[in-house]
């Protein structure tokens, strides 16, 4: 506070608006507003505000720059302007002080409540019926009887009342009202709304409840009153509970570390927490249903059936080109993580008939697109004594049957349509388009290749162009007969056009390629020529080549990326959302 008649100095060029200045000639302020804040004006003999611009101000009449250093009283217009700003500052400060006082009062009130809560003890009433332990999705009426209507008593187990149960799970979400806490518990099997009232809401654990805290809750099962909503239209009215494991809160709360709008890399770092969310958990449940559906389809829905086998993941041969191999030292020998189990599946045909496998495959592709992973679940099948047309019919049937089987389960069907409300079951027959026709289509629709040029026969159609074509056509496509030059060495040439192979990619709207397959070369000499053409040493492949020496047969197969199939069904933007812990360029954690 300035003393009566005190002179306060403001130099707009070299002054400082911080506590180091005191308003003297040697330590002036920089702004008139800050001077008012530090030395408020008064109606009687208040401080006099003197100002100057010692470096940029006007010079004296004779041109002497020393005139800039002269201290002059602040002008009336400047004082009027700063007076308005100062009044705004005081109102804002008063509001802030009031808010701080209220916050401090609320904090003190909460601290008192927490202190009082430490004295509150709850105890299970031994007179109540013994609680039955159930999972949250248990609906057997013999175990779970719902209480209906209303009662003056919150806990009443007389005839006609609800079952007393004991449930365990984690707090998925909760909301607090006066003397009531609504908790939605989850255990991986289902959700259950639990209602805490009276003394149960006054304990320290209740007042400091956090999301993901694990609990055991005892109580009576009720039917939800008309007009209200809860999972499965029922709720548990608690009479006792115990905290099993308290979850971190505040800055370490799961809602902070795994916020839906967080940076994608942050969410990947905290994938273990993201998986607790409803969306990620739903995707994983649909994934499990897809795996069941594929196995069921191969074993029971097609004729002839396919037998499941388990090929190795550590190999010494390549399938899709050496550039994408993960190499490692195998007891002093060079080995790789498998790119595909196809070659091994082919060796099973003579004795096991048609076969399939569900196994991881690895591709060392330095690609960061939304549909590429370095490790993915590969569903592969090989079929004996077939034609190219047989292969297409089989693929169409398998895809359709798998979708049909998944959606036949009401719970899984609901998850699919909750995740992807616009999912459409593919209609058979799938559209068939030859590679050459696709090139023509892309040119007609002015969709350029990666070099920005019109597509030419022989181009490897890029992901973006392929997906755009599929989205425009908006139906499943069997894209067939790719050129020999852009496909793998083992693919059989089309006898009607030796430039192309009897190959197929199945394209789905929104995701692009989900399946790649072909008829395999079954002639010994043709396979040897393919090794030479692709500059592949045939020695490591002796066991594969032998299939053509000992009773060869026309055969073919395919590989399907489970994550891409899942992204298509569940409407996910990227395949990274479709596996438990995605692995791709730069990501091998957690």
Secondary structure as GFF3:
##gff-version 3
##sequence-region A 1 590
A	DSSP	beta_strand	7	11	.	.	.	ID=ss1
A	DSSP	alpha_helix	32	38	.	.	.	ID=ss2
A	DSSP	beta_strand	48	52	.	.	.	ID=ss3
A	DSSP	three_ten_helix	65	69	.	.	.	ID=ss4
A	DSSP	beta_strand	72	73	.	.	.	ID=ss5
A	DSSP	alpha_helix	76	117	.	.	.	ID=ss6
A	DSSP	beta_strand	132	133	.	.	.	ID=ss7
A	DSSP	beta_strand	164	177	.	.	.	ID=ss8
A	DSSP	beta_strand	180	186	.	.	.	ID=ss9
A	DSSP	beta_strand	191	197	.	.	.	ID=ss10
A	DSSP	three_ten_helix	198	201	.	.	.	ID=ss11
A	DSSP	alpha_helix	204	207	.	.	.	ID=ss12
A	DSSP	beta_strand	214	223	.	.	.	ID=ss13
A	DSSP	three_ten_helix	231	233	.	.	.	ID=ss14
A	DSSP	beta_strand	234	245	.	.	.	ID=ss15
A	DSSP	three_ten_helix	250	252	.	.	.	ID=ss16
A	DSSP	alpha_helix	254	257	.	.	.	ID=ss17
A	DSSP	alpha_helix	264	269	.	.	.	ID=ss18
A	DSSP	alpha_helix	271	274	.	.	.	ID=ss19
A	DSSP	alpha_helix	278	296	.	.	.	ID=ss20
A	DSSP	pi_helix	297	301	.	.	.	ID=ss21
A	DSSP	beta_strand	307	308	.	.	.	ID=ss22
A	DSSP	beta_strand	314	315	.	.	.	ID=ss23
A	DSSP	three_ten_helix	322	324	.	.	.	ID=ss24
A	DSSP	beta_strand	326	330	.	.	.	ID=ss25
A	DSSP	beta_strand	333	337	.	.	.	ID=ss26
A	DSSP	alpha_helix	342	352	.	.	.	ID=ss27
A	DSSP	beta_strand	355	362	.	.	.	ID=ss28
A	DSSP	beta_strand	375	384	.	.	.	ID=ss29
A	DSSP	alpha_helix	388	407	.	.	.	ID=ss30
A	DSSP	alpha_helix	410	419	.	.	.	ID=ss31
A	DSSP	beta_strand	431	434	.	.	.	ID=ss32
A	DSSP	alpha_helix	435	444	.	.	.	ID=ss33
A	DSSP	alpha_helix	463	473	.	.	.	ID=ss34
A	DSSP	beta_strand	477	480	.	.	.	ID=ss35
A	DSSP	three_ten_helix	484	486	.	.	.	ID=ss36
A	DSSP	beta_strand	493	494	.	.	.	ID=ss37
A	DSSP	beta_strand	497	501	.	.	.	ID=ss38
A	DSSP	beta_strand	503	508	.	.	.	ID=ss39
A	DSSP	beta_strand	512	519	.	.	.	ID=ss40
A	DSSP	alpha_helix	524	533	.	.	.	ID=ss41
A	DSSP	three_ten_helix	539	541	.	.	.	ID=ss42
A	DSSP	alpha_helix	542	545	.	.	.	ID=ss43
A	DSSP	three_ten_helix	546	548	.	.	.	ID=ss44
A	DSSP	beta_strand	555	561	.	.	.	ID=ss45
A	DSSP	alpha_helix	562	570	.	.	.	ID=ss46
A	DSSP	three_ten_helix	575	578	.	.	.	ID=ss47
###
